[in-house]
Amino acid sequence: MVYKIIEELKGKKIALLGMGMEGMATYNFIRRYTDMPLTIIDKNDPTIRHPELKDDHIEIIYGENYLDNLEEYDLVFKSPGVITKDIDTSHINFTSELEMLLKYHRDHTIGITATKGKSTTCTLTYEVLKSCGLKTLLLGNIGKAIFDYLEEISEDTWVVCEMSALQLEFVHYSPKIAAIINLYEDHLDHSGTIEHYHANKLNIFKYQMKDDVCIYSGDIEPLCSYINDNYLAHKYPIFMSDSNLKDAIYLKDNQVYLNGEVLYDAASPRKLLGEHNLRNIMFVLAISRYLNLDLKIVSKTINNFKGLPHRLEYVGEYDDIIYYNDAIATIPDATVNAIKTLGSVDTLIFGGMDRGINYDELIDYLNTGVVRNLICMPTTGYKIGKLISNPDTHIYECELLTDAVKKAKEVTAKKKICLLSPAASSYEYFKNFEEKGNAFKELVRND
């Protein structure tokens, strides 16, 4: 695959757009094999962060008009973090790491996307394949740039690839095994409209063929309404209740079934909590069954899987208060799921960057009084707090996470849970959700 990609690039006018993790991985990959001319394009001068880009065979373009004239290049390797919703892209030949992986290794690629749950499902899929003896790599939006690992991919390597909407936006190939767990409202600041965001996600199925596999939640709208005969792959819908549809993976009496065959005992003790995680598990089971893996090994791996940091992560019990870190919850549905899963949530710390998402469902849920203490942080937390009318709910406004944790220690009842679950992006005050989650854990553990 490495040499096929290099051969494809030869003689072409190539631009690398965006020099974040993927852009640098693409640059480093190309430079391992050729000193071909490249144009580096970024909003800011990339040589400040990456002095190695001062290369005799590189032209660098940056500044406010950095997105101008992209149509002049034969191929533009676009990093997912570069937002192009405000320009005409119809005459630009975009490609990417993901595009190249799917072009040359699609038959051994498992692509998983979702608004929420994709990282957990990808990692669990990877662990299951590995435990069953398959050669596998976990790459993509999970934080591992594909081009950093190309040399490790052989013909029989299964690549489990987390795919974001921005990575999928301009692809022209789809993976052999593709899954969409859910589609909610998110990333409108990047995609512009919810329709565009969902269309990007659905590209994971768009180019599949009849012998491919399409796995999706058959009981989540609007996802299930999108799936029709235009998608050619063999379809495996997931249901959290009984279903008589052929090839459905469904839940009945705490057993997960496929066409009458029991795949998994959902009542067995496992470390991944909540119905949303059981749904993620069912996607892993669908993939496992298609690959004809040993279901005993699969079940054991599932039950021992501890989950990922910042996803309903147990922080510990301090001064008789139980703390959970769910900083990954950047949409309201995720916060509602976290509260329902844990129960006994006495204090919720929430709020973040306002991206124009609808919060009516979360507001209605919090107005039931399910959480006694709401610690509201800017910007969305302040707005939501003002719409909570339940007289038994205590509303506190804290601008800084330091003050929010201090207030939580004062007001949370003993043996009850304090949950950080923002229901919004963390970008206003933190670089990302990981930084916010780590800060929360440190504040909790250090009085």
N, C-alpha and C positions, 0 to 999 in steps of 0.2 A: 504493500500500500504506500509506503514512504516514497518509493521511486516513481510510482504512478502519479502521485501528487506533484513531485518535483518536475516530472516530465510535462505535466499539464501547464505548469507555470512558465516554462521556458519560452522565451521570445515574446512574452506578453508584457504589457505595461501594467504594473501591479501597484496598488495603493493599499496601505494598512491604515484603516480608519479607527482611531481610538487606541491609546497605548496603555490600557489597563492590563489586567492579568492575561486575557486572551490575546490582545495585541502583541504583548511582549513574547508570549509563547509562540505566536506565529512568526514573529521576527527571528527569534532564536532558532526555530526549526528550519526556516529558510537558510539562515546563515550557517547552519551545520553542514549544508550540502552545496551551497552556491553563493557567489558574491554578486548575483544578478542585481541590476538597478532596482531600487525600491523608493516609493514616495511614502513618507510618514505624515499622516494628517491627524491633527488633534486640536482641540480648542485652545489648550495652553501649550507652551513650549515643552515638549516631552523630554528634551535633553537635561532639563533641570532635575527631573526624577531619575532619568536613565541616561547618564553620560555616555554609555556604550553606544548610543545611537548616533554619536558623532563619527560617522562612517563615510569613507570616501565615495561609496556607491549609493548614498542616500540623499534625497531631496526632502527637506522638512517644510511643511506648510502648517501654520497655526494662526490663531486670531479669531475675531468675531465672524469672519466670512469663511471659516474653514470648510464649510459644507458646499461651497460654490464649486462648480466645474467637475463634480465627481463623474459625470458622464464621459469624461475624456479618457477614462481608464478601462482597460480590457477586463480587469477584475478588481473589485474593491472588497478586501477582507474587512467586514464590519464587526466591530466589537459590540456586544449586546447593550452596553451602557450608553452608546451614542444614540440619541433620540433624533429620529428623522421625520416625525409626524408633520412637521411644518414645511417640508420641502417636497417637490415633485420627484418621486423616486422611479418613475416609469421608464426612464432611459438610463438608469444606473444598473450595472451588472454586479449586484452584490453577491458575495459568497462569504463563507465563514469556516471555522474549524468544524462545526457540526455538519455543514453541507458536505465537506470533504469526507468526513467519517461515514455519512450516510451514502455517499456516492460510491465509495470503495469498500465498505464493510457492513452494509445494511443488513445482510443475511445473518449476521451474528451480533446485531445491536438490539437491545431492549430499551426502548424510550419510554420514559414516564414523565407526565406533567400533571399539573393541578394548580388550583389557586392555593390550597393548603394540603399538606401531607406528602408532597412529592419526595422530599429529602428522606423522611422516615421510610417510605415505601421503597425508594431506591436502595437505601443502605440495607434494609432487611432483605431485599431481593439478592443483593450482592452477597450477603452473609449466607443465605440459603444455598445459592449456587456454589459458593466456595466450600461449604460444609458437605455438599454432595459430590465434590471432587472435580468440578468443572473449572477450567482456567478462565478467570474473570477479572475485569477491572471495573472500578466505580469512577466515572468521569463526568464532566460537564458542569452544570450549574451548581453542583454540590460543592464546588470550590477547587476542582482539579481540571486545569485546562487540557483539552484533548491533545493538542500538539506537543505537550510536555511528555506524553506517554506513547506516542505513535510507534516508537521502536519496540515497545513491549507487546504490541498487538500482532499476533500471528493469525493464520487463517482460522484456527479453532478457538480463538479467544472470544468469550462473550463479553461485550461491553455493555454494562448497565449505565445508562446515561440519563441524568436528570436534565430536562429540557424546559427552559423558561419560554414565556411568550415572545420575548424579544429575540431569543435565539431562533425560534421557529418562524419568525415573521417572513423571512425571505428564502426559506429552504425550498428545494424542488424535488426532494426525496423524503421518504418516510421509512422508519425502521421496520424490520421484520415483525417484531412484537412491540405493539404500541399501546399505551394505557393513559386514559384521562380519568383521574379519580373524582374530581369535582370542578365546577366552574362557578365562581362567584364574582362579585364586583370588586375589582382591584386594579391598581396600576393605571388609573385613568390619566394621571399626570404624564405617563409615558405613551399610552396608546390613544388617548384622545376620547374614544368612546368605548362603551362596554362591548359593542358589536365588533369593533376592530380587535379588541383584546381577545374575545372569544374566537374570532376567526383565526387569529395567530395561533392560538392553542390547537385548534382543530386541524392545522397543517400537519400535525403528527400522524393523522389518519389519511390525509388528502391524497397522498401519492402511493398508498399501499395497493398491493395486488391481491388476487383471489386467494393465493396460498399464504397470505400474511394473517396476522392475528390482531384484532381490535378489541380491547377490553375497556369497558366504561361502566359508570354507575347508571343502571337502568331506572333508578328511583330518585334521581336528583335532577330537578329542572334548573336551568334550561338545557343542561347537557344532553339528557336522553332525547329531547325533542329535536336536537340537531342531527342525530344519527339516522341516516336513511340509506337508500340503495345507491346513492352516489359514492358511498364508501364501500369499496369492493371487498375488503378483507373479511375473513370469517369473524363473526361478532360473538363476544362473550360478555353479556351484561351481568352486573353485580347487583344483587338485591339484599337488603337487610331484613327481609321477611320471606315467606314462602313464595315460590314462583313455579309455574308449570311450563315456562318457556324452555324450549330446547336450548341446551348449552348455556343456560343461566347458572351462575354460581349464587346460591341463595342460603339463607339462614332459617332453620326450622328446629325448634326444640333444642337450642344450643348446639346444633350440629351444622357444619357447613357442607353443603351438597353440590354436586355437579351431575346432572342426569341420573339422580338416584344414588350415586356413589358418595359415601361420606369421605370428605377430604380432611376434616379437622374437627376436633372436639373443642368448641368455643367455651365450654365450661371449665376447661383445664386451666390451672393457675398459670398466669403469664405476667410479665413485667410491664407490658404496654397496656396502659389503662384506657378505658373509654370506648364508646361505640365507634367514634371516628377512627380510632386505631384498629378496631376489629375490621372495619371496612378496608383499611390499608392492608391488613393481613389477608383478607379475601382476595385482593388483587395479587398478592404474592403467591397465594395458593393457585390462582388461575394460571399464572406463569409457570409455576412448578408442575402443574398437571399437564400443561401443553408440552413441557420439556421431558415429561415422563420421569420426574425425579422421585426418589424414595420418600414417600410421605411420612414415614416414621422419623427420618432424619430431618425433614422439613419442619414437622411439628415441634421436635425438640429444639431446633434452632430458633423458631418463632418464640417459644415459651421462655427461652433464656435471653432473648434480646432485650437490652435495657433501654433502648431508645437513644435519642440524641440530646445533647445539651440544649437548653433554652426551650424545650418542648415538654411542658408539664414536668419539669425537672424538679425533683425533690431536693431542696437546699438543706433542710435540716430542721430540728426543733431547738429553739433558743428561748430561754425563759418561759417555757411552756407554751410558746406560739409556734405553729407549724408553717414553714415557708415553702412556697412553690414559685419557680421561675418559668414563666411561659412567654418570654420576650418575643418569640417567633410569631405570636398571635398579633398580626398586623391588620386584621379585618375583624368586624364585629362577630361574624359567625364563629370564628375561632375562640373568641373570649366566652361566648355563650356555651360552647362545647366544653371549655375548660371548667367553668363553674359547675355545669351539670355532671361532669365526670368526677370531680373531686368531692362535691358535696361539702357541707360544713365550712364553706368559704364565708368568713365573717368580715374580711376586709379585702377590697379589690383596689389595686393601684392601676390606673389606666389613663390613656390619653397620649397624644402625639401629634404628628404633622397632619394637617387637614388636606386631604387629597380629593375632596369632593364626593366621598363615599356616603351612601345612605345609612344612617344609624337608627332608623325607626325601630327595627326589630330589637336591637340591644336596649334602647330606651324603654320599650314596652316590657322587656324582660326584667330590667333592673327596677322598674316601677312596681313589680310584684312584691318587692321587699325581700327577694331571695338572698341579697347581700346586705348586711346591716350597715357597714361602713364603706363609703365610696370616697377614695382619695383621688381627686381629679387633677390631672396635670395638663399643661397647655399642649396643643391648642384645642383639640377635640374634647378632652376631658372637661375643660371649663364649660364648653357649649352644652355637652350632654348633662353635666351636673345641674345646670340651670333648668333642665327639663324633667328632672326627677321630682315627682310630687308626692311620693309615699311619705306620710308623716313619721313613720318609724325608721326611715333611712337617714343616716347622718352623712352630710356632705362636707368634705374638706377640700380646699384648694391649696395645692403646693406647687410652686414653680419648679423646684429642684428635686431630683430623686433623693438627695440626702434628707431633705425635709419630709418627703413622702414616707420614707422608711422610718424616720423618727416618729412621725405621727402614727404610723401603723403599730409600732411597738407600744405606744400609749393606749390605743383604743381597741386593739384586737383582743377578744376574749381568750382566756386560757384554754388550751387544748383545741383551739379552733385554727382555721387556716387563713393566712395572709397570702394572697395571690397577686403576683405581677403579671398582668395580661393586657397589654396596651390597647388592643383593638385599633391600632393605627401605626403608621410608620414612625420610626425613632429618629428620623434624619434632622429634626430641628435642633436637638441637643446632643445627639450621639451620631457616630459615623455609621452605625448599623445596629441591628437588633442584638448581635453578639456583644458589642461593647456595652449596651444598656443592660443586658442580662448579667454580664460579668460584674458590672458596677453594683447592681442590685445584690448579687451574692456576697460581694465584699462588704457592703454596708450592713447586711443582715448579720454576717459572721463577726464583724468588728463593732462592738458596742461603742 
